[in-house]
C-alpha cells in the first residue's frame, strides 16, 4: 500500500476577526470547503467548545 504525503494547514491568530469569526469557525469552514472539493480533511483542535458545536 502506497501512502501519499499529506499537507498541513495551521490556523492560528491572537484575536478573532471583526466579524467575530475565530479560529474554530475558520477551521470548520476550511475543512468543509476541502471536503466539498473531494479532498480528505481532518480537524484537530484543543477547543472543548468545538466538540460541543459539532455534537461530539
C-alpha positions in Angstrom: 0.0 0.0 0.0 1.5 3.3 -1.1 0.8 6.3 1.2 0.8 9.8 -0.3 2.4 12.7 1.6 -0.2 15.0 3.2 -0.4 18.7 3.7 -0.8 20.6 6.9 -2.7 23.9 7.3 -2.2 25.5 10.7 -4.9 28.1 11.7 -3.7 30.5 14.4 -4.3 34.1 15.4 -4.3 36.3 18.5 -7.8 37.7 18.2 -11.0 36.9 16.3 -11.8 38.8 13.2 -14.0 41.9 13.3 -16.9 39.7 12.0 -16.4 37.6 15.2 -15.2 34.6 13.2 -12.5 33.0 15.2 -10.0 30.2 14.6 -12.6 27.4 15.2 -15.1 28.8 12.8 -12.4 29.3 10.1 -11.1 25.8 10.7 -14.5 24.2 10.3 -15.3 26.2 7.2 -11.9 25.3 5.7 -12.5 21.6 6.4 -15.9 21.7 4.9 -14.6 23.5 1.8 -11.9 20.9 1.3 -14.4 18.1 1.6 -16.7 19.8 -0.8 -13.9 19.7 -3.4 -13.4 16.0 -2.8 -10.4 16.3 -0.6 -9.9 14.5 2.7 -9.7 16.7 5.8 -9.0 16.0 9.4 -9.6 18.8 12.0 -7.7 18.7 15.3 -8.5 21.2 18.0 -7.9 21.7 21.7 -11.0 23.8 21.9 -13.6 22.0 24.0 -16.4 24.2 22.8 -15.7 22.9 19.2 -16.7 19.4 20.3 -20.0 20.7 21.7 -20.6 22.7 18.4 -20.0 19.5 16.4 -22.1 17.4 18.9 -19.2 15.0 19.5 
